[in-house]
């Protein structure tokens, strides 16, 4: 379906064709297990990233969001989590 993308020149030197799999499951169970594992790792890493951001900045962002219900702090926290999750 996207075979025409392989005919384009690579954007970076380490780009590989889209037909080369990095990780794939040999069966449905293996694919499901790897999806759950990588999803769990991603969730844990995003929580740790938020906690690290909260620790490095002055004030307690988690307290501002949950106890004081500060909307601006919640938007900042959401932006931090989205920014962490976008990192490739």
VMD Tcl script that builds the backbone (N, CA, C; Angstrom):
set m [mol new atoms 264]
animate dup $m
set s [atomselect $m all]
$s set {name element resname resid chain x y z} {
  {N N UNK 1 A 0.810 -1.188 0.000}
  {CA C UNK 1 A 0.000 0.000 0.000}
  {C C UNK 1 A 0.861 1.264 0.000}
  {N N UNK 2 A 1.935 1.263 0.799}
  {CA C UNK 2 A 2.818 2.420 0.849}
  {C C UNK 2 A 4.167 2.120 0.199}
  {N N UNK 3 A 4.180 1.230 -0.772}
  {CA C UNK 3 A 5.433 0.849 -1.413}
  {C C UNK 3 A 6.077 2.028 -2.139}
  {N N UNK 4 A 5.286 2.994 -2.572}
  {CA C UNK 4 A 5.840 4.151 -3.287}
  {C C UNK 4 A 6.720 4.996 -2.376}
  {N N UNK 5 A 6.543 4.886 -1.046}
  {CA C UNK 5 A 7.381 5.655 -0.134}
  {C C UNK 5 A 8.822 5.185 -0.169}
  {N N UNK 6 A 9.042 3.909 -0.499}
  {CA C UNK 6 A 10.409 3.396 -0.569}
  {C C UNK 6 A 11.180 3.973 -1.746}
  {N N UNK 7 A 10.478 4.494 -2.741}
  {CA C UNK 7 A 11.165 5.069 -3.887}
  {C C UNK 7 A 11.660 6.484 -3.606}
  {N N UNK 8 A 11.164 7.111 -2.535}
  {CA C UNK 8 A 11.611 8.455 -2.172}
  {C C UNK 8 A 12.998 8.385 -1.545}
  {N N UNK 9 A 13.801 9.444 -1.712}
  {CA C UNK 9 A 15.115 9.421 -1.067}
  {C C UNK 9 A 14.954 9.511 0.455}
  {N N UNK 10 A 15.822 8.853 1.217}
  {CA C UNK 10 A 15.708 8.888 2.676}
  {C C UNK 10 A 15.971 10.287 3.217}
  {N N UNK 11 A 15.247 10.650 4.274}
  {CA C UNK 11 A 15.435 11.952 4.896}
  {C C UNK 11 A 16.688 11.989 5.756}
  {N N UNK 12 A 17.020 10.878 6.376}
  {CA C UNK 12 A 18.184 10.794 7.235}
  {C C UNK 12 A 19.016 9.598 6.808}
  {N N UNK 13 A 20.277 9.608 7.179}
  {CA C UNK 13 A 21.185 8.544 6.744}
  {C C UNK 13 A 20.812 7.190 7.336}
  {N N UNK 14 A 20.192 7.182 8.520}
  {CA C UNK 14 A 19.881 5.911 9.159}
  {C C UNK 14 A 18.482 5.412 8.825}
  {N N UNK 15 A 17.786 6.066 7.903}
  {CA C UNK 15 A 16.453 5.598 7.505}
  {C C UNK 15 A 16.566 4.280 6.748}
  {N N UNK 16 A 15.647 3.389 7.015}
  {CA C UNK 16 A 15.589 2.118 6.311}
  {C C UNK 16 A 14.263 2.048 5.579}
  {N N UNK 17 A 14.146 1.221 4.572}
  {CA C UNK 17 A 12.872 1.117 3.866}
  {C C UNK 17 A 11.745 0.676 4.793}
  {N N UNK 18 A 10.520 1.079 4.461}
  {CA C UNK 18 A 9.370 0.774 5.294}
  {C C UNK 18 A 9.031 -0.711 5.314}
  {N N UNK 19 A 9.579 -1.469 4.397}
  {CA C UNK 19 A 9.292 -2.901 4.366}
  {C C UNK 19 A 10.128 -3.675 5.374}
  {N N UNK 20 A 11.142 -3.056 5.961}
  {CA C UNK 20 A 11.994 -3.731 6.932}
  {C C UNK 20 A 11.372 -3.589 8.319}
  {N N UNK 21 A 10.931 -4.698 8.931}
  {CA C UNK 21 A 10.305 -4.601 10.251}
  {C C UNK 21 A 11.352 -4.466 11.349}
  {N N UNK 22 A 11.082 -3.609 12.304}
  {CA C UNK 22 A 11.949 -3.499 13.472}
  {C C UNK 22 A 11.543 -4.546 14.508}
  {N N UNK 23 A 10.260 -4.670 14.761}
  {CA C UNK 23 A 9.750 -5.612 15.747}
  {C C UNK 23 A 8.392 -6.082 15.263}
  {N N UNK 24 A 8.180 -7.342 15.267}
  {CA C UNK 24 A 6.894 -7.875 14.849}
  {C C UNK 24 A 6.646 -9.188 15.577}
  {N N UNK 25 A 5.385 -9.493 15.766}
  {CA C UNK 25 A 5.020 -10.743 16.415}
  {C C UNK 25 A 4.815 -11.835 15.386}
  {N N UNK 26 A 5.243 -13.041 15.694}
  {CA C UNK 26 A 5.068 -14.162 14.784}
  {C C UNK 26 A 3.652 -14.723 14.849}
  {N N UNK 27 A 2.920 -14.381 15.908}
  {CA C UNK 27 A 1.554 -14.861 16.058}
  {C C UNK 27 A 0.730 -13.737 16.689}
  {N N UNK 28 A -0.561 -13.938 16.729}
  {CA C UNK 28 A -1.436 -12.937 17.327}
  {C C UNK 28 A -1.128 -12.775 18.810}
  {N N UNK 29 A -0.876 -13.876 19.502}
  {CA C UNK 29 A -0.574 -13.809 20.935}
  {C C UNK 29 A 0.722 -13.045 21.189}
  {N N UNK 30 A 1.736 -13.272 20.356}
  {CA C UNK 30 A 3.005 -12.562 20.516}
  {C C UNK 30 A 2.829 -11.074 20.231}
  {N N UNK 31 A 2.053 -10.752 19.202}
  {CA C UNK 31 A 1.805 -9.348 18.885}
  {C C UNK 31 A 1.023 -8.673 20.012}
  {N N UNK 32 A 0.050 -9.369 20.573}
  {CA C UNK 32 A -0.724 -8.819 21.677}
  {C C UNK 32 A 0.152 -8.624 22.905}
  {N N UNK 33 A 0.994 -9.590 23.206}
  {CA C UNK 33 A 1.892 -9.484 24.351}
  {C C UNK 33 A 2.879 -8.331 24.190}
  {N N UNK 34 A 3.438 -8.177 23.006}
  {CA C UNK 34 A 4.389 -7.087 22.792}
  {C C UNK 34 A 3.682 -5.732 22.835}
  {N N UNK 35 A 2.441 -5.659 22.357}
  {CA C UNK 35 A 1.685 -4.414 22.434}
  {C C UNK 35 A 1.428 -4.025 23.880}
  {N N UNK 36 A 1.039 -4.998 24.692}
  {CA C UNK 36 A 0.795 -4.729 26.109}
  {C C UNK 36 A 2.089 -4.327 26.815}
  {N N UNK 37 A 3.189 -5.013 26.502}
  {CA C UNK 37 A 4.468 -4.711 27.147}
  {C C UNK 37 A 4.955 -3.318 26.783}
  {N N UNK 38 A 4.963 -2.994 25.479}
  {CA C UNK 38 A 5.436 -1.680 25.067}
  {C C UNK 38 A 4.489 -0.575 25.527}
  {N N UNK 39 A 3.194 -0.839 25.551}
  {CA C UNK 39 A 2.232 0.132 26.067}
  {C C UNK 39 A 2.448 0.395 27.543}
  {N N UNK 40 A 2.683 -0.670 28.313}
  {CA C UNK 40 A 2.954 -0.512 29.740}
  {C C UNK 40 A 4.226 0.276 30.004}
  {N N UNK 41 A 5.259 -0.018 29.236}
  {CA C UNK 41 A 6.519 0.720 29.387}
  {C C UNK 41 A 6.300 2.193 29.043}
  {N N UNK 42 A 5.525 2.467 28.001}
  {CA C UNK 42 A 5.254 3.850 27.621}
  {C C UNK 42 A 4.484 4.608 28.694}
  {N N UNK 43 A 3.495 3.957 29.305}
  {CA C UNK 43 A 2.721 4.602 30.367}
  {C C UNK 43 A 3.598 4.889 31.574}
  {N N UNK 44 A 4.413 3.915 31.967}
  {CA C UNK 44 A 5.302 4.116 33.113}
  {C C UNK 44 A 6.298 5.241 32.835}
  {N N UNK 45 A 6.857 5.267 31.631}
  {CA C UNK 45 A 7.819 6.311 31.293}
  {C C UNK 45 A 7.181 7.697 31.261}
  {N N UNK 46 A 5.936 7.801 30.792}
  {CA C UNK 46 A 5.286 9.111 30.780}
  {C C UNK 46 A 4.970 9.574 32.201}
  {N N UNK 47 A 4.591 8.661 33.098}
  {CA C UNK 47 A 4.357 9.035 34.496}
  {C C UNK 47 A 5.659 9.477 35.154}
  {N N UNK 48 A 6.744 8.731 34.899}
  {CA C UNK 48 A 8.039 9.122 35.450}
  {C C UNK 48 A 8.505 10.469 34.905}
  {N N UNK 49 A 8.239 10.735 33.646}
  {CA C UNK 49 A 8.595 12.027 33.068}
  {C C UNK 49 A 7.826 13.170 33.707}
  {N N UNK 50 A 6.539 12.962 33.962}
  {CA C UNK 50 A 5.738 13.983 34.644}
  {C C UNK 50 A 6.259 14.212 36.063}
  {N N UNK 51 A 6.546 13.120 36.779}
  {CA C UNK 51 A 7.074 13.244 38.143}
  {C C UNK 51 A 8.425 13.965 38.148}
  {N N UNK 52 A 9.274 13.682 37.165}
  {CA C UNK 52 A 10.560 14.353 37.070}
  {C C UNK 52 A 10.377 15.837 36.801}
  {N N UNK 53 A 9.470 16.184 35.890}
  {CA C UNK 53 A 9.176 17.594 35.612}
  {C C UNK 53 A 8.648 18.278 36.864}
  {N N UNK 54 A 7.758 17.620 37.588}
  {CA C UNK 54 A 7.194 18.183 38.816}
  {C C UNK 54 A 8.280 18.390 39.862}
  {N N UNK 55 A 9.222 17.468 39.937}
  {CA C UNK 55 A 10.295 17.562 40.910}
  {C C UNK 55 A 11.282 18.679 40.562}
  {N N UNK 56 A 11.540 18.895 39.261}
  {CA C UNK 56 A 12.530 19.889 38.837}
  {C C UNK 56 A 12.005 21.317 38.844}
  {N N UNK 57 A 10.708 21.496 38.822}
  {CA C UNK 57 A 10.136 22.842 38.787}
  {C C UNK 57 A 9.722 23.264 40.188}
  {N N UNK 58 A 9.707 24.591 40.456}
  {CA C UNK 58 A 9.284 25.047 41.785}
  {C C UNK 58 A 7.788 24.821 41.989}
  {N N UNK 59 A 7.406 24.541 43.213}
  {CA C UNK 59 A 6.009 24.277 43.522}
  {C C UNK 59 A 5.683 22.813 43.306}
  {N N UNK 60 A 4.469 22.454 43.665}
  {CA C UNK 60 A 4.009 21.079 43.515}
  {C C UNK 60 A 2.886 21.063 42.485}
  {N N UNK 61 A 3.201 20.658 41.275}
  {CA C UNK 61 A 2.234 20.671 40.179}
  {C C UNK 61 A 1.081 19.707 40.437}
  {N N UNK 62 A 1.381 18.560 40.990}
  {CA C UNK 62 A 0.330 17.575 41.264}
  {C C UNK 62 A -0.660 18.110 42.305}
  {N N UNK 63 A -0.157 18.794 43.321}
  {CA C UNK 63 A -1.038 19.393 44.327}
  {C C UNK 63 A -1.887 20.502 43.715}
  {N N UNK 64 A -1.291 21.307 42.861}
  {CA C UNK 64 A -2.035 22.381 42.194}
  {C C UNK 64 A -3.176 21.833 41.344}
  {N N UNK 65 A -2.937 20.718 40.691}
  {CA C UNK 65 A -3.953 20.155 39.797}
  {C C UNK 65 A -5.065 19.469 40.582}
  {N N UNK 66 A -4.704 18.596 41.520}
  {CA C UNK 66 A -5.714 17.748 42.156}
  {C C UNK 66 A -6.368 18.372 43.383}
  {N N UNK 67 A -5.620 19.100 44.201}
  {CA C UNK 67 A -6.214 19.654 45.412}
  {C C UNK 67 A -6.781 21.045 45.193}
  {N N UNK 68 A -6.024 21.906 44.502}
  {CA C UNK 68 A -6.480 23.273 44.268}
  {C C UNK 68 A -7.286 23.409 42.985}
  {N N UNK 69 A -7.295 22.374 42.160}
  {CA C UNK 69 A -8.015 22.322 40.885}
  {C C UNK 69 A -7.707 23.529 39.997}
  {N N UNK 70 A -6.422 23.784 39.850}
  {CA C UNK 70 A -5.930 24.875 39.027}
  {C C UNK 70 A -5.931 24.427 37.561}
  {N N UNK 71 A -6.774 25.040 36.746}
  {CA C UNK 71 A -6.917 24.650 35.341}
  {C C UNK 71 A -5.636 24.942 34.552}
  {N N UNK 72 A -5.003 26.071 34.837}
  {CA C UNK 72 A -3.775 26.420 34.113}
  {C C UNK 72 A -2.676 25.399 34.394}
  {N N UNK 73 A -2.583 24.953 35.631}
  {CA C UNK 73 A -1.590 23.932 35.967}
  {C C UNK 73 A -1.922 22.609 35.288}
  {N N UNK 74 A -3.215 22.296 35.160}
  {CA C UNK 74 A -3.626 21.066 34.475}
  {C C UNK 74 A -3.266 21.119 32.997}
  {N N UNK 75 A -3.431 22.279 32.378}
  {CA C UNK 75 A -3.061 22.433 30.965}
  {C C UNK 75 A -1.549 22.285 30.811}
  {N N UNK 76 A -0.791 22.860 31.732}
  {CA C UNK 76 A 0.661 22.713 31.697}
  {C C UNK 76 A 1.060 21.250 31.871}
  {N N UNK 77 A 0.434 20.559 32.817}
  {CA C UNK 77 A 0.726 19.143 33.029}
  {C C UNK 77 A 0.387 18.308 31.807}
  {N N UNK 78 A -0.736 18.611 31.169}
  {CA C UNK 78 A -1.111 17.883 29.955}
  {C C UNK 78 A -0.108 18.139 28.834}
  {N N UNK 79 A 0.351 19.373 28.712}
  {CA C UNK 79 A 1.341 19.702 27.682}
  {C C UNK 79 A 2.646 18.963 27.934}
  {N N UNK 80 A 3.032 18.838 29.190}
  {CA C UNK 80 A 4.267 18.116 29.523}
  {C C UNK 80 A 4.125 16.643 29.166}
  {N N UNK 81 A 2.999 16.024 29.531}
  {CA C UNK 81 A 2.795 14.609 29.241}
  {C C UNK 81 A 2.741 14.371 27.730}
  {N N UNK 82 A 2.044 15.225 26.995}
  {CA C UNK 82 A 1.990 15.073 25.533}
  {C C UNK 82 A 3.379 15.242 24.924}
  {N N UNK 83 A 4.130 16.232 25.410}
  {CA C UNK 83 A 5.484 16.440 24.912}
  {C C UNK 83 A 6.386 15.248 25.174}
  {N N UNK 84 A 6.238 14.641 26.346}
  {CA C UNK 84 A 7.043 13.462 26.668}
  {C C UNK 84 A 6.639 12.289 25.784}
  {N N UNK 85 A 5.349 12.129 25.547}
  {CA C UNK 85 A 4.863 10.985 24.762}
  {C C UNK 85 A 5.166 11.119 23.272}
  {N N UNK 86 A 5.360 12.326 22.789}
  {CA C UNK 86 A 5.651 12.518 21.369}
  {C C UNK 86 A 7.096 12.156 21.041}
  {N N UNK 87 A 7.984 12.199 22.018}
  {CA C UNK 87 A 9.404 11.925 21.776}
  {C C UNK 87 A 9.539 10.542 21.171}
  {N N UNK 88 A 10.274 10.465 20.080}
  {CA C UNK 88 A 10.402 9.204 19.345}
  {C C UNK 88 A 11.641 8.482 19.745}
}
mol reanalyze $m
mol bondsrecalc $m
mol representation Tube
mol addrep $m
